[in-house]
Structure formats: C-alpha cells, structure tokens
Amino acid sequence: MRQAFTLILFFFLLDGLSAQDIHFSQFQAAPLHYNPAYTGQFNADYRLSAIQRTQWRSVTEPFVTFGFAGDVKEAFGRDDYAAGLFIMQDRAGDSRFNTFQLNGSLAKRILLPKRAGESLSIGAQVGFTRQSIDLSQLRFDNQWNGIQYSPSLSTQENLRQENFSFLQLNFGAAYFKEWSRRERVQGGLSVYQWHAPGQSFYDDEDVRLNPRIGVQFDGSRAIDEHWDIQGAFMLSFQSSYREVLIGAQDRYVLMDDDLFWRTLYAGVYFRTRDAGYIVAGMEYDQWKVGLSYDINYSDLEVASQNRGGFEISVVYLMNKFRPPTIKERPCPDYL
C-alpha cells in the first residue's frame, strides 16, 4: 500500500497538462472510453451508462460532449468473454467542430485460480471516428469589404473537404482484485489510435493522430462499518502532451445487504496545471449517479473566471431473470 501511494505522489508532481483532448472528469463512469479491457468488469449481467459534459460556457460557445455505453458480462454464451459498444458525440466552439465516435469492444477475462478474487483482462476496440466543421458559422478577414462584414464574399479558405473519417484500433489490459463489494483495486494500461490515423481536412498525410497511451488505477477500502475511502488516478500520454488526473473521495454506506446497496459519496480531484474539480453522487441499488464541476486555474482563468465544466453521469446495472431455486420439494402423502 505504501508503494502505491508513493507512485501516486510521483505522478502528481509531474509537470502536467500541455494540451486538451476530449476527456471526462468522471473517468470511472466512462471506462470503455479509456480502456477496452474494462469491458464487462462489473457485478451484474449488463451495464448501461451515459455521461454528459459542458465546458467553457463562460469563455466561448460551449464544448458539449455526450458519451453512451452498453456492455454485457457474458458474450457469445461464454462467461470468459465480454462485449460492449461506446458512442461519443462532441461539438466544440463557433465552428461546430464535431467529433463522432463509434467503437465496439471485446474483452477476455482470465481468472487466476490460485488467487481468490483476482483476474486479468485483455481487450480490443474497433470502430471509426468522423470529424466535421461548419465554416458557414465563422467570419474571416477576407469577408470584410472595407466598410462592413459581407457574408457573400469568399472566405478564400480552400478546404478540400469539411468532413473526414478514420478507423479506430485500440487495445488494453487490466488487473482486478476484489475482496468484497466495498474493498477492491483495479488498474490498466491502454493504447488508443495505435496505428496513428490521418486526420486532415486537406488530405495531408503528414497530419496524423498520435497514439494515446493511458494508465488507470482506482481502489476502495472500508474504514469502518459505514465509511469507505476511494482513490483514483489516470495518466494519458499523446506525443509530447500529458494529462494527469488524481484524487480521492469518501463514501458513506447507508445500506449494504443482499437486496439493498445505497451510498453517498463526495470528493476532490485535480487535473494538474489545468483544473480541480469536486464530485458528489449516490448509489441506489442498481443505479449510480454522479455530478462534478471543474474549477479552472490554468492560464485561461483570466477569461474563464475559474469556471470550467459541469458533468453528470448515470450508470445502471441489470441482471438476467433467474427463477428461484427450489431446494426442497414436499412429498405427497398417499393412503
């Protein structure tokens, strides 16, 4: 445990974020966006999740991101395979720069028979990303006629296309250890866009999306009958850019038995050199709802006035209907 906290502190002290990619503050609520090996890793048969983020409303036209996912723990009639689907829609700024992703994932679980509650998972995702821009929403210097802005004048921006698509190939591996519903650890390593696809409105082969390498970890430990402490961090490396998220939260367990699981939680996280954010939420049986708000402290704070982004996540777990097992059958009396 001491080595784990030392590692967390080391990453926290790293020189942090240099650029911003599409991301979520509540990254635990969008596992398929960060590691395909997390597909099917939950205590139920099915999982549905949704997450929505609105950012920079105080600075410009807000960046709005939606994520939807669904995965099944047992796929193709096998209990060691899981499958999932992740959809993301992001629209940014005045140009309505739009990114749409559709990724299907498959993961294989490997139980460690000599270690109770431990397992490994390897996963892969295949899908596509489509990006587009709406130049009609922008104004250019070339549309100034000397007196006023004239939309009839040419922008002289000669894009070959206003949209393009590329293939997504992502891979990941993860480790899981669970002692009980309240005590567990999990961590993973992932590589997204490993083949560095091209992404240019000018068909420039030199403009490519670099692979994104991610490291994820989160865990929970019971402190007493009602209180748990939970911690998490995530690292993302993409070329020379780096994102580091780290934080912790307290969870208060209201009910914990075979039929009811109800908790409240709240905590603080940091995205180094960019923002801090507070998160709060509740778990109510099969439901989990989380809210978070970013407080920006980067160089953009002059314009943002420390206001960043609001985010909401919803996760729902479902089980197949299983008829009750009859342990005893009455024996009829015959005369």
C-alpha positions as CSV (number, residue, x, y, z in Angstrom):
1,M,0.0,0.0,0.0
2,R,2.8,2.4,0.8
3,Q,4.4,1.8,-2.6
4,A,1.1,2.6,-4.3
5,F,0.7,6.0,-2.5
6,T,4.4,6.8,-3.4
7,L,3.7,6.1,-7.0
8,I,0.5,8.3,-6.9
9,L,2.5,11.2,-5.4
10,F,5.2,10.8,-8.0
11,F,2.8,11.2,-10.9
12,F,1.0,14.1,-9.1
13,L,4.3,16.0,-9.0
14,L,4.9,15.6,-12.7
15,D,4.7,18.7,-14.9
16,G,1.2,18.3,-16.1
17,L,-1.2,19.1,-18.9
18,S,0.1,20.8,-22.1
19,A,-3.0,20.4,-24.3
20,Q,-6.6,19.4,-24.1
21,D,-8.2,16.3,-25.8
22,I,-11.7,15.1,-25.4
23,H,-11.9,13.9,-21.8
24,F,-14.2,13.3,-18.9
25,S,-13.6,14.3,-15.3
26,Q,-15.6,11.3,-14.0
27,F,-13.4,8.9,-16.0
28,Q,-14.5,6.0,-13.8
29,A,-18.0,6.4,-15.3
30,A,-16.8,6.0,-18.9
31,P,-14.4,3.0,-18.7
32,L,-14.8,2.0,-22.3
33,H,-13.5,5.4,-23.4
34,Y,-10.2,4.8,-21.6
35,N,-9.5,1.0,-21.7
36,P,-11.3,-1.7,-23.7
37,A,-10.1,-4.3,-21.1
38,Y,-12.7,-2.8,-18.6
39,T,-15.5,-4.2,-20.8
40,G,-17.7,-6.4,-18.7
41,Q,-16.0,-5.7,-15.4
42,F,-18.9,-5.2,-13.1
43,N,-21.0,-7.2,-10.7
44,A,-24.1,-7.8,-12.9
45,D,-25.0,-9.2,-16.3
46,Y,-25.5,-5.9,-18.2
47,R,-24.3,-2.3,-17.8
48,L,-25.7,0.8,-19.4
49,S,-24.1,4.2,-18.8
50,A,-24.3,7.8,-20.0
51,I,-22.2,10.8,-19.4
52,Q,-22.6,14.5,-20.4
53,R,-20.1,17.3,-20.1
54,T,-20.5,21.1,-20.9
55,Q,-17.3,23.1,-20.8
56,W,-16.1,26.7,-21.3
57,R,-19.6,28.3,-21.4
58,S,-18.1,31.4,-19.8
59,V,-15.4,31.8,-22.5
60,T,-17.0,30.9,-25.9
61,E,-19.6,28.7,-27.5
62,P,-19.5,25.8,-25.0
63,F,-17.9,22.5,-25.8
64,V,-20.6,19.8,-25.3
65,T,-19.8,16.1,-25.1
66,F,-22.1,13.1,-24.7
67,G,-21.0,9.5,-24.1
68,F,-23.2,6.4,-24.2
69,A,-22.1,2.8,-23.5
70,G,-23.5,-0.6,-23.0
71,D,-21.7,-3.8,-22.3
72,V,-22.5,-7.4,-21.4
73,K,-20.6,-9.6,-19.0
74,E,-21.1,-12.9,-20.8
75,A,-20.9,-12.7,-24.6
76,F,-21.4,-15.4,-27.2
77,G,-22.7,-17.7,-24.5
78,R,-19.3,-17.8,-22.7
79,D,-18.6,-16.5,-19.2
80,D,-15.0,-15.5,-20.0
81,Y,-15.8,-13.1,-22.9
82,A,-17.5,-9.7,-22.6
83,A,-18.6,-7.3,-25.3
84,G,-19.5,-3.6,-25.4
85,L,-20.3,-0.6,-27.5
86,F,-19.3,3.0,-26.8
87,I,-20.6,6.1,-28.7
88,M,-19.3,9.6,-28.2
89,Q,-20.5,12.9,-29.7
90,D,-18.6,16.1,-29.1
91,R,-19.2,19.6,-30.5
92,A,-16.8,22.4,-29.9
93,G,-16.8,26.2,-30.5
94,D,-18.3,28.5,-33.0
95,S,-17.2,26.4,-36.0
96,R,-19.3,23.5,-34.5
97,F,-16.3,21.3,-34.9
98,N,-17.9,17.9,-34.5
99,T,-16.4,14.6,-33.5
100,F,-18.4,11.4,-33.5
101,Q,-17.0,8.0,-32.4
102,L,-18.5,4.5,-32.5
103,N,-16.4,1.8,-31.0
104,G,-17.2,-1.9,-30.4
105,S,-15.1,-3.7,-27.8
106,L,-14.4,-7.3,-26.9
107,A,-12.6,-8.5,-23.7
108,K,-11.4,-11.8,-22.4
109,R,-11.3,-12.5,-18.7
110,I,-8.6,-14.7,-17.3
111,L,-9.2,-15.9,-13.7
112,L,-6.2,-16.5,-11.5
113,P,-7.2,-19.8,-9.9
114,K,-4.7,-19.8,-7.1
115,R,-5.6,-16.2,-6.1
116,A,-9.2,-15.8,-5.0
117,G,-10.9,-12.7,-6.3
118,E,-8.1,-11.9,-8.8
119,S,-8.4,-11.8,-12.6
120,L,-6.8,-10.3,-15.7
121,S,-8.5,-8.9,-18.7
122,I,-7.3,-8.2,-22.3
123,G,-9.4,-6.1,-24.6
124,A,-9.6,-4.6,-28.1
125,Q,-11.8,-2.0,-29.7
126,V,-12.6,-1.5,-33.4
127,G,-14.6,1.4,-34.7
128,F,-14.5,4.7,-36.5
129,T,-14.3,8.4,-35.9
130,R,-15.9,11.1,-38.1
131,Q,-14.9,14.8,-37.8
132,S,-16.6,17.8,-39.5
133,I,-16.5,21.5,-39.4
134,D,-19.1,24.2,-40.4
135,L,-17.3,27.1,-42.0
136,S,-20.6,29.0,-42.6
137,Q,-20.6,29.7,-38.8
138,L,-17.3,31.6,-39.0
139,R,-16.3,35.0,-40.1
140,F,-13.0,35.7,-41.9
141,D,-10.9,38.8,-42.6
142,N,-11.4,38.3,-46.3
143,Q,-15.2,38.9,-45.8
144,W,-14.6,42.5,-44.8
145,N,-15.4,44.8,-47.8
146,G,-13.8,47.9,-46.3
147,I,-17.0,49.1,-44.7
148,Q,-18.6,46.1,-43.0
149,Y,-18.7,42.3,-42.9
150,S,-20.2,40.8,-46.0
151,P,-21.1,37.0,-45.9
152,S,-21.3,36.9,-49.7
153,L,-17.6,37.4,-50.1
154,S,-15.4,34.3,-50.4
155,T,-13.5,33.2,-47.3
156,Q,-10.6,32.1,-49.5
157,E,-10.3,29.1,-47.2
158,N,-9.8,26.2,-49.7
159,L,-10.6,23.1,-47.6
160,R,-10.7,20.0,-49.8
161,Q,-13.4,18.7,-47.5
162,E,-15.4,19.7,-44.5
163,N,-15.5,16.2,-43.0
164,F,-13.5,13.0,-42.9
165,S,-13.4,9.7,-41.1
166,F,-10.8,7.3,-39.9
167,L,-10.5,3.9,-38.3
168,Q,-10.0,3.3,-34.6
169,L,-7.9,0.5,-33.3
170,N,-7.5,0.4,-29.5
171,F,-6.1,-2.2,-27.1
172,G,-5.8,-2.6,-23.4
173,A,-5.0,-4.9,-20.5
174,A,-6.2,-4.7,-16.8
175,Y,-5.8,-6.4,-13.4
176,F,-8.7,-6.7,-10.9
177,K,-8.7,-7.8,-7.2
178,E,-11.9,-7.8,-5.2
179,W,-12.1,-8.8,-1.5
180,S,-15.8,-7.6,-1.1
181,R,-18.2,-5.1,-2.6
182,R,-16.6,-2.4,-0.5
183,E,-12.9,-3.3,-1.0
184,R,-11.3,-3.7,-4.4
185,V,-8.5,-2.4,-6.6
186,Q,-8.1,-2.3,-10.4
187,G,-5.6,-0.9,-12.8
188,G,-5.0,-1.0,-16.5
189,L,-2.8,0.0,-19.4
190,S,-4.2,1.0,-22.8
191,V,-3.2,2.2,-26.3
192,Y,-5.6,4.2,-28.4
193,Q,-5.1,5.0,-32.1
194,W,-2.1,2.8,-32.1
195,H,-1.8,3.0,-35.9
196,A,-1.7,6.8,-35.9
197,P,-4.5,7.5,-38.4
198,G,-4.5,10.6,-40.7
199,Q,-6.7,13.5,-39.7
200,S,-6.6,16.4,-42.1
201,F,-9.2,18.5,-44.0
202,Y,-6.5,19.0,-46.7
203,D,-5.7,15.3,-47.1
204,D,-2.3,16.0,-45.8
205,E,-0.7,12.6,-45.0
206,D,1.7,14.2,-42.5
207,V,-1.1,15.3,-40.2
208,R,-1.8,12.2,-38.1
209,L,-3.3,11.5,-34.7
210,N,-0.6,10.2,-32.5
211,P,-1.3,7.1,-30.3
212,R,-2.6,7.8,-26.9
213,I,-1.2,5.7,-24.0
214,G,-3.2,5.6,-20.8
215,V,-2.7,4.3,-17.3
216,Q,-5.6,3.9,-15.0
217,F,-6.0,2.9,-11.3
218,D,-8.7,3.1,-8.7
219,G,-9.5,1.4,-5.5
220,S,-11.7,1.3,-2.4
221,R,-11.1,0.4,1.2
222,A,-13.5,0.2,4.1
223,I,-12.6,2.3,7.1
224,D,-15.3,1.2,9.5
225,E,-18.9,0.0,9.4
226,H,-20.2,2.9,7.3
227,W,-17.2,4.8,5.8
228,D,-15.0,3.9,2.8
229,I,-12.1,5.8,1.2
230,Q,-11.7,5.6,-2.5
231,G,-8.8,6.9,-4.6
232,A,-8.0,7.0,-8.3
233,F,-5.6,8.4,-10.8
234,M,-5.3,8.4,-14.6
235,L,-2.4,9.3,-16.9
236,S,-2.7,10.0,-20.6
237,F,0.4,10.4,-22.9
238,Q,0.0,11.5,-26.5
239,S,3.2,12.6,-28.3
240,S,4.6,15.4,-26.2
241,Y,1.3,16.1,-24.4
242,R,0.4,14.7,-21.0
243,E,-2.7,14.7,-18.8
244,V,-2.6,13.7,-15.1
245,L,-5.8,13.2,-13.0
246,I,-5.6,12.2,-9.4
247,G,-7.9,12.5,-6.4
248,A,-9.9,10.7,-3.6
249,Q,-13.4,10.6,-2.2
250,D,-15.3,9.4,0.9
251,R,-18.2,7.1,0.6
252,Y,-20.9,6.7,3.3
253,V,-22.7,3.3,3.2
254,L,-26.3,3.7,4.1
255,M,-27.4,0.1,3.4
256,D,-25.4,-3.0,2.5
257,D,-27.1,-6.4,2.2
258,D,-28.1,-8.9,-0.4
259,L,-31.1,-6.8,-1.6
260,F,-30.1,-3.2,-1.0
261,W,-26.9,-1.2,-1.8
262,R,-27.2,2.5,-1.0
263,T,-24.4,5.0,-0.5
264,L,-23.5,8.7,-0.8
265,Y,-20.1,9.9,-1.8
266,A,-18.1,13.1,-2.4
267,G,-14.5,14.0,-3.1
268,V,-11.9,16.3,-4.8
269,Y,-9.8,15.6,-7.8
270,F,-7.1,17.5,-9.7
271,R,-6.2,17.7,-13.4
272,T,-2.6,19.0,-13.0
273,R,-1.9,22.5,-14.2
274,D,-5.4,22.8,-15.6
275,A,-8.3,22.4,-13.1
276,G,-9.5,21.0,-9.9
277,Y,-13.0,19.5,-9.6
278,I,-15.4,18.4,-6.9
279,V,-17.5,15.3,-7.4
280,A,-20.6,14.0,-5.5
281,G,-23.2,11.4,-6.1
282,M,-25.1,8.4,-4.8
283,E,-25.5,4.7,-5.4
284,Y,-29.0,3.4,-5.1
285,D,-29.2,-0.4,-5.7
286,Q,-28.6,-0.8,-9.4
287,W,-28.2,2.9,-10.1
288,K,-25.2,5.2,-9.7
289,V,-25.5,9.0,-10.4
290,G,-22.6,11.4,-10.2
291,L,-22.2,15.1,-10.6
292,S,-18.9,17.1,-10.9
293,Y,-17.8,20.7,-11.6
294,D,-14.4,21.8,-12.8
295,I,-12.7,24.9,-11.3
296,N,-10.2,26.1,-13.8
297,Y,-6.8,27.5,-12.6
298,S,-4.8,27.4,-15.8
299,D,-3.6,30.4,-17.8
300,L,-7.2,30.6,-19.2
301,E,-8.6,31.6,-15.9
302,V,-8.4,35.3,-16.9
303,A,-11.2,34.6,-19.4
304,S,-12.9,31.7,-17.7
305,Q,-13.0,33.4,-14.3
306,N,-12.2,30.0,-12.8
307,R,-15.3,28.4,-14.3
308,G,-14.7,25.2,-16.2
309,G,-17.1,22.4,-16.9
310,F,-20.2,20.7,-15.5
311,E,-20.6,16.9,-15.8
312,I,-23.3,14.4,-15.0
313,S,-23.0,10.6,-15.2
314,V,-25.6,7.8,-14.8
315,V,-24.8,4.1,-14.6
316,Y,-27.4,1.3,-14.5
317,L,-26.7,-2.4,-13.8
318,M,-29.1,-5.1,-14.8
319,N,-29.3,-8.8,-14.1
320,K,-31.0,-11.6,-16.1
321,F,-34.1,-13.0,-14.6
322,R,-33.3,-16.3,-12.8
323,P,-36.2,-18.3,-11.4
324,P,-35.7,-19.1,-7.7
325,T,-34.0,-22.4,-7.0
326,I,-36.3,-24.9,-5.2
327,K,-34.2,-26.5,-2.5
328,E,-36.9,-28.7,-1.1
329,R,-40.0,-30.4,-2.6
330,P,-42.9,-31.6,-0.4
331,C,-43.5,-35.3,-0.7
332,P,-47.3,-36.0,-1.1
333,D,-48.9,-38.4,1.3
334,Y,-50.6,-41.5,-0.2
335,L,-53.2,-43.5,1.6
